[in-house]
């Protein structure tokens, strides 16, 4: 890891500054089974794919300085970042497929999308109540502003 502090900026979260050598230390780039680890894989994949804007969950925000260090070391461009708050279970745990979260019923796509929009602070107009997924999605794309709600807390690493 390089010496000194590395600062990364997010469009929603507060800026994050880390001394990677002191706070994170070295981290794995290739696993014992030969697969490349997430940090390196995501940096290379984003660059090769021409990604200019990364939107991820806020639980990954604290990992971003490691990715920036790899981008700098490899001479790769840095995308803009936006880390959104997570949808959580009533007990505060992250809603996750790995925790056996129930799959969405495609026959109720409109209801699921309306719930998700409510979680983001969006309330579709009354004439869209009961609308199908495509109509709600079109409205959401036109009206969602992830920056409107201000900055939100990031979970501890």
C-alpha positions as CSV (number, residue, x, y, z in Angstrom):
1,X,0.0,0.0,0.0
2,X,1.2,3.5,-0.7
3,X,2.2,5.8,2.1
4,X,0.1,8.7,3.1
5,X,-3.6,9.4,3.2
6,X,-5.9,8.8,0.3
7,X,-9.1,10.7,0.0
8,X,-12.2,9.5,-2.0
9,X,-15.3,11.5,-2.8
10,X,-18.8,10.2,-3.2
11,X,-21.9,12.0,-4.6
12,X,-23.9,11.1,-1.5
13,X,-21.7,10.0,1.4
14,X,-19.3,12.3,3.2
15,X,-15.7,12.2,1.8
16,X,-13.6,9.4,3.1
17,X,-9.9,9.6,3.9
18,X,-7.8,6.6,4.9
19,X,-4.1,5.9,5.5
20,X,-4.3,2.6,3.7
21,X,-1.0,1.3,5.0
22,X,-1.9,2.0,8.6
23,X,-5.6,1.4,8.5
24,X,-6.1,-1.4,6.0
25,X,-2.7,-2.9,5.3
26,X,-2.1,-5.2,2.4
27,X,-5.1,-7.0,1.0
28,X,-5.6,-10.1,-1.1
29,X,-5.6,-9.7,-4.9
30,X,-5.7,-13.3,-5.9
31,X,-7.2,-16.2,-3.9
32,X,-5.5,-19.5,-3.3
33,X,-7.9,-21.2,-5.8
34,X,-6.5,-18.9,-8.5
35,X,-9.6,-16.6,-8.7
36,X,-8.9,-12.8,-8.6
37,X,-10.3,-11.2,-5.5
38,X,-13.1,-8.7,-5.6
39,X,-11.0,-5.5,-5.1
40,X,-8.8,-6.2,-8.2
41,X,-11.6,-7.7,-10.3
42,X,-14.0,-4.8,-9.8
43,X,-11.3,-2.2,-10.6
44,X,-10.2,-3.9,-13.8
45,X,-13.7,-4.8,-14.9
46,X,-14.9,-1.2,-14.4
47,X,-12.0,0.2,-16.4
48,X,-12.2,-2.3,-19.3
49,X,-16.0,-1.9,-19.4
50,X,-15.6,1.9,-19.6
51,X,-17.6,2.5,-16.4
52,X,-17.8,6.2,-15.6
53,X,-20.2,6.0,-12.7
54,X,-20.4,3.4,-10.0
55,X,-23.5,3.0,-7.9
56,X,-23.2,0.5,-5.0
57,X,-24.5,-0.1,-1.5
58,X,-23.2,2.1,1.3
59,X,-21.8,-1.0,3.0
60,X,-19.1,-1.0,0.3
61,X,-18.1,2.7,0.7
62,X,-15.3,2.0,3.1
63,X,-13.7,-0.3,0.5
64,X,-13.5,2.4,-2.1
65,X,-10.1,3.8,-1.0
66,X,-8.5,0.3,-1.7
67,X,-10.1,0.4,-5.2
68,X,-8.8,4.0,-5.8
69,X,-5.3,2.9,-4.7
70,X,-5.4,0.0,-7.2
71,X,-6.7,2.3,-10.0
72,X,-3.8,4.7,-9.3
73,X,-1.2,1.9,-9.2
74,X,-2.6,0.5,-12.5
75,X,-3.0,3.9,-14.2
76,X,-6.7,3.4,-14.6
77,X,-9.3,6.2,-14.6
78,X,-11.4,6.7,-11.5
79,X,-15.2,6.6,-11.9
80,X,-17.6,8.8,-10.0
81,X,-19.1,7.1,-7.0
82,X,-22.5,7.0,-5.5
83,X,-23.1,4.7,-2.5
84,X,-26.8,4.3,-1.5
85,X,-28.3,3.2,1.8
86,X,-29.2,-0.4,2.1
87,X,-32.6,-2.0,2.5
88,X,-32.5,-3.8,5.8
89,X,-34.5,-6.4,7.7
90,X,-36.6,-5.2,10.7
91,X,-33.6,-6.3,13.0
92,X,-31.2,-4.1,11.0
93,X,-29.5,-6.9,9.0
94,X,-28.9,-6.2,5.3
95,X,-31.6,-7.7,3.0
96,X,-29.7,-10.3,1.1
97,X,-30.2,-13.4,-1.1
98,X,-27.5,-15.1,1.0
99,X,-29.7,-14.7,4.0
100,X,-32.6,-16.5,2.3
101,X,-34.5,-13.3,1.5
102,X,-37.7,-14.2,-0.4
103,X,-37.6,-13.8,-4.2
104,X,-40.0,-11.2,-5.7
105,X,-43.1,-12.5,-7.4
106,X,-43.0,-11.3,-11.0
107,X,-46.8,-11.2,-11.0
108,X,-46.6,-8.5,-8.3
109,X,-43.8,-6.4,-9.9
110,X,-45.8,-3.2,-9.6
111,X,-46.3,-3.7,-5.9
112,X,-42.7,-4.5,-5.3
113,X,-41.5,-1.5,-7.3
114,X,-43.9,0.8,-5.4
115,X,-42.5,-0.5,-2.1
116,X,-38.9,0.0,-3.4
117,X,-39.8,3.6,-4.5
118,X,-41.3,4.3,-1.0
119,X,-38.0,3.1,0.5
120,X,-36.2,5.7,-1.6
121,X,-38.5,8.4,-0.5
122,X,-40.5,8.6,-3.7
123,X,-44.3,8.6,-3.7
124,X,-45.8,8.0,-7.1
125,X,-48.9,10.1,-7.9
126,X,-52.3,8.7,-7.1
127,X,-53.0,8.0,-10.8
128,X,-50.1,5.5,-10.7
129,X,-51.5,3.6,-7.7
130,X,-51.9,0.0,-8.8
131,X,-50.0,0.7,-12.1
132,X,-47.8,-2.1,-13.5
133,X,-44.0,-2.2,-13.2
134,X,-43.2,-0.6,-16.6
135,X,-45.3,2.6,-15.9
136,X,-43.9,2.9,-12.4
137,X,-40.4,2.4,-13.6
138,X,-40.7,5.1,-16.3
139,X,-42.1,7.5,-13.7
140,X,-39.3,6.6,-11.2
141,X,-36.5,7.2,-13.8
142,X,-37.9,10.6,-14.5
143,X,-38.3,11.6,-10.8
144,X,-35.6,9.9,-8.7
145,X,-32.8,12.1,-7.4
146,X,-30.5,10.2,-5.1
147,X,-29.0,13.5,-3.9
148,X,-32.3,15.0,-2.8
149,X,-32.3,13.2,0.6
150,X,-28.9,14.5,1.7
151,X,-26.1,12.4,3.1
152,X,-26.9,9.2,4.8
153,X,-24.8,7.2,7.4
154,X,-22.4,4.5,6.2
155,X,-22.1,1.3,8.2
156,X,-18.8,0.7,10.0
157,X,-16.3,-1.5,8.1
